[in-house]
Amino acid sequence: MLAQTVTYEFESSGSLPGWFWPVYIVLVAVLIVAMWKVFTKAGKPGWAAIVPIYNVIVMLEIVGRPIWWIVLMFIPFVNFVVWIIIAVDLAKSFGRSAGYGVGLAFLPFIFYLMLGYGPATYQGPAGAVGSAPPPPPPGSMTA
């Protein structure tokens, strides 16, 4: 009895196009640069933007949410909602609207750049329980 060798050839129709990885690397680099700038504006170390998990902890400190929320980021579907809440709180921490926070959540490589390199200044944590609203900008009229 002779042994037969069988070879299988598979065609992968689900492979990524050749332009995917260069575009992905550029977007990740832009996001790191933008987060670095946002962190430094908030008085945190910029290098924290490149350390996985620690960057989320720093983000929680910036927005005033408890550190244990990091656990929520490991729960499927819950992490998506938590990330939107953090993004909205981040926008509010810099004096921006909730709509801007939604932009941070869904188009971070654009909105983090605008937040980091734009005129927005850090006004304190927006997600802290019982925190007072940020003070009005200098020169604004109050009734």
C-alpha positions, 0 to 999 in steps of 0.5 A, a space after each residue: 500500500 502506497 501513501 499518498 500526499 495531499 496538498 491543499 491550496 486555499 484562496 483567501 478572499 478576505 485579505 486586506 488591500 495593500 494600502 490598508 496597513 500604511 494608512 492604519 499606521 499613519 492614523 495611529 501615529 496621528 492619534 498618538 501625537 494628538 493624544 500626547 498634546 491633549 495630555 500635556 494640555 491637561 497637565 499630564 505626561 505626554 508619553 502616557 499616550 503611547 502606553 496601552 491601558 495606562 493611557 486610559 487611566 490617565 484619560 480617566 484622571 483627566 475627565 474625573 472618572 474613578 480609576 476602577 472604570 478601567 475594568 468596564 473597558 474590558 467588558 464587551 459592549 459596555 466598553 463602547 458606551 463607557 468610551 463615549 461617556 469618557 469622550 463627552 467628559 473630555 470635551 466638557 473638560 476642555 470647554 467643548 460641547 457634548 457633540 464635540 465629545 461624540 466627534 472625539 469618540 467616532 473620529 478621534 484622529 480628527 477631533 483629538 488633533 483639533 482639541 490638542 492643537 486648537 485654542 481649547 484649554 483644560 478647565 478641570 475634570 468634567 466627570 467628577 461627581 459634584 464638580 462645579 461648572 467651569 468658570 467663564 472665560 476671562 472678559 466674558 460678561 455675566 448677568 
